[in-house]
Amino acid sequence: FLLLQLWHHCGLLPCFVVSEGVSAEGEESVGAKFFASTDYAIQVVRPPNGQVTSQPAGILCGLGGKNCRFNFGKGAQVVLMATPKDGFDFLRWVGCANSDQATCSISVDQPLTKISAVFKAKPKFPLKVSKTRNGSIASSPKGLQCGNNKTACRALFVSGTTVVLTATPTQDHQFAG
């Protein structure tokens, strides 16, 4: 069935048009815009540093997902989930009053509900190693490659990252610790 969305040329609900004093040449016109009750939608602002999905399915927005708007229908109960990309954390929702951490529960009760998920970069910390003349030091994940004419002896790593350093001696040398 159809629901009234708004009146055109009339700011009052219900809309009353007073025709008293209107000449035969002039007409008073008022329009009404209707929409289907199934057209109630959620629109997610595409997050640059994460992804938002919905349950029930319909929204897959960000990180390659392009379905940022979906008509769920009036009264639908929808849960949005925010997932950050590597190196980022979920910070908060904008436009969601019923949120618990990275989930947002919505009762679709208006024609368009706009929601944003905000992500923040995880802090990065420097790791510095001393140069060596008789070997090299490399990191995993990549970032450090130091010694044997390689000069990247300092790199930034995301907080919480486990960094494994591998020391490789040059020929005729041994790792001494």
C-alpha positions in Angstrom: 0.0 0.0 0.0 1.0 3.7 -0.4 1.9 6.2 2.3 1.9 10.0 2.2 5.5 11.3 2.2 5.0 15.0 1.9 2.7 17.8 0.6 3.9 20.2 -2.1 3.0 23.9 -1.7 1.6 23.3 1.7 3.6 23.2 4.9 0.8 21.9 7.2 -0.2 18.4 7.9 -3.0 17.8 7.3 -2.9 20.2 4.4 -5.7 22.8 4.2 -6.1 25.0 1.1 -8.2 28.1 1.5 -9.8 28.9 -1.8 -11.6 32.0 -0.6 -10.6 35.0 -2.7 -9.1 33.0 -5.6 -10.1 34.5 -9.0 -11.3 32.5 -11.9 -8.0 33.0 -13.6 -5.9 31.8 -10.7 -6.1 28.3 -9.3 -4.7 27.0 -6.1 -2.9 23.7 -6.6 -1.5 21.3 -4.0 0.3 18.1 -4.7 1.0 15.1 -2.5 3.9 12.7 -2.9 3.3 9.1 -2.0 5.7 6.2 -1.7 5.3 2.4 -1.2 5.8 1.1 2.3 8.4 -1.3 0.8 10.5 1.7 -0.2 11.8 2.3 3.3 15.6 2.2 2.9 18.8 2.3 4.7 21.7 4.2 3.1 25.2 3.8 4.3 27.9 6.4 3.6 30.7 4.4 1.9 33.5 4.1 4.5 37.0 4.5 3.0 38.7 2.4 5.8 36.2 -0.4 6.4 33.1 -2.2 5.3 29.5 -2.3 6.5 27.2 -5.3 6.0 23.6 -5.9 7.1 21.6 -8.7 8.5 19.2 -9.5 6.8 21.4 -9.3 3.7 21.2 -6.3 1.4 24.0 -3.9 2.3 27.6 -4.7 1.5 29.3 -1.3 1.5 33.0 -0.4 1.3 36.2 -2.3 0.6 34.9 -3.3 -2.9 31.3 -3.7 -1.8 29.0 -1.3 -3.7 25.6 -2.0 -2.2 25.3 1.0 0.1 21.5 1.4 -0.1 18.8 -1.2 0.3 15.0 -1.1 0.6 14.2 -3.3 3.6 10.5 -2.2 4.0 8.7 -0.4 6.7 9.2 -1.9 10.2 12.1 -4.2 9.2 14.6 -4.9 12.0 18.1 -4.6 10.6 21.5 -5.0 12.2 24.5 -3.3 10.6 28.0 -4.7 11.2 31.2 -2.6 10.8 34.5 -4.3 9.9 37.7 -2.2 9.7 40.3 -2.9 7.1 43.8 -3.8 8.3 45.5 -1.0 10.2 42.2 0.5 11.4 39.8 0.2 14.3 36.1 0.9 14.4 35.4 4.2 16.2 31.7 4.9 16.2 28.4 5.1 14.3 26.8 8.3 13.1 23.1 8.2 12.8 22.6 5.1 14.9 21.2 5.5 18.4 21.1 1.8 19.1 24.7 0.8 18.7 26.8 -1.6 20.7 30.4 -1.6 19.6 30.7 -2.4 15.9 27.0 -3.4 15.5 24.0 -1.0 15.0 20.4 -2.1 15.4 17.8 -0.2 13.4 14.0 -0.4 13.2 13.3 1.0 9.8 10.6 3.6 10.5 11.2 6.3 8.0 11.6 6.4 4.2 15.4 6.9 4.3 17.8 6.3 7.2 21.3 7.4 6.6 24.1 5.8 8.6 27.9 6.2 8.7 30.6 4.0 10.3 33.7 5.8 11.3 37.0 4.1 11.5 40.4 5.4 12.8 43.9 4.4 12.0 45.7 2.3 14.5 48.7 4.1 15.9 52.1 3.2 14.4 55.3 2.9 16.3 58.9 3.1 15.1 61.3 0.1 15.3 64.9 0.9 14.8 67.8 -1.6 14.6 71.5 -0.8 14.5 73.4 -1.4 11.3 75.7 -4.3 11.0 78.7 -4.8 8.7 78.8 -8.6 8.6 75.2 -9.4 7.9 71.7 -8.1 7.5 68.6 -7.8 9.5 65.1 -8.1 7.9 61.6 -7.9 9.4 58.4 -9.8 8.8 56.1 -8.1 8.0 58.3 -6.3 5.5 59.6 -2.9 6.5 63.1 -3.4 7.8 66.0 -4.4 5.5 69.2 -3.3 7.2 72.9 -4.1 6.6 74.9 -5.4 3.6 74.4 -2.0 1.9 70.7 -1.9 2.7 69.8 1.1 4.7 66.2 0.7 5.9 67.1 0.4 9.5 64.0 2.1 10.8 60.3 1.3 10.0 56.8 2.1 11.4 54.6 -0.8 12.4 51.0 -0.8 13.5 50.4 -1.1 17.2 49.9 -4.7 18.2 51.8 -6.1 15.2 54.2 -9.0 16.0 57.4 -8.2 14.2 59.9 -11.0 13.6 63.5 -10.0 13.0 65.8 -12.3 11.1 69.5 -11.9 11.3 71.5 -13.3 8.3 75.3 -13.3 8.6 77.5 -12.7 5.6 79.7 -15.6 4.3 82.4 -16.6 6.7 80.5 -15.0 9.7 78.2 -16.4 12.4 75.3 -14.8 14.2 76.6 -13.9 17.7 73.3 -12.7 19.3 
